[in-house]
Amino acid sequence: MTANINIPEEAKLLVKEAENIEIGDPLYEVGKEDIFQINIAEKLKIKPQNIFQYLNKVIGENVKSGELLASRKGVIKTTKVFSPRESIIKEISHLDGIMTLSTSGKNASKKHTTKAFFKGKIKTISNHQILVEIKNPLPVEVRAIQCDFGGEGAYLTEKNDYFTIDAHQIFDKVVITSELKSHLAIKCEAIGAAGFLFLKTKIDNDIPDATIIADDDFKKIVEERKKYVLVSKKDGLAIFYD
């Protein structure tokens, strides 16, 4: 069967159609927010409190690389300040005369790479979505899905599991349990769980989660104990597979 994975609009994909992908392979990269400042008052040789008299742009405005930010006409020449790269004006201070700008997305100089949280074959890539083929699937309906997530499954189905789990069992894995209680959630988050799948809970989590709708589906999941799980928000499914 196939599953849909959403990709951010500003992301640069690092995979191609018909490619086989493993968990941990580079999937896509996006630009981190990069904050930088320009001392407008210093460059124009003006008093900081007068900065707004010389500006060509305002807070919140998008500017292109090389676009004029501020200027001051002199007797002999006009002094100009240009944006060094495409960015957004975040703040302009009349106290120190400094303009703060930020770049993100494809314009950012710093990049963050997201690794694949699933394994399978890339069928198609279109409209910021990847369609991936999953072998030997066990799909179950889930709800309250925050985002796509997945990885290797960690089955905590016995009471003793709650007290004996360690980082080796949980780190970067999706915790599967009948009821997610606060003490278990706190411990799993602290040792690096990738997400939660459960039948019921009364708490909010800081990592991705989803609720398994049917008791019978949960029993089947525990019986088969497939190694991996992929949760697709668009499909409304948790797909267990080997």
Buried (B, 14 or more C-beta within 10 A) or exposed (E): BBBBBBBEEBBBBBBEEEEEBEBEBEBBBBBEEBEBEBBBBEBBEBEBEEBEEBBBBEEEBEBEEEBEBBBBEEEEEEBBBBBEBBBBBBEBBEEEBBBBBBBBBBBBEEEEEBBBBBBBBBEBBEEBBBBBBBEEBBBBBBEEBEEBBBBBBBBBEEEEBBEEBEEEBBBBBBBBBBEBBEEBBEBBBEBEBBBBBBBEBEEEBEBBBBBBBEEEBBEEBEEEEBEBBBBBBEBBBBBBBE
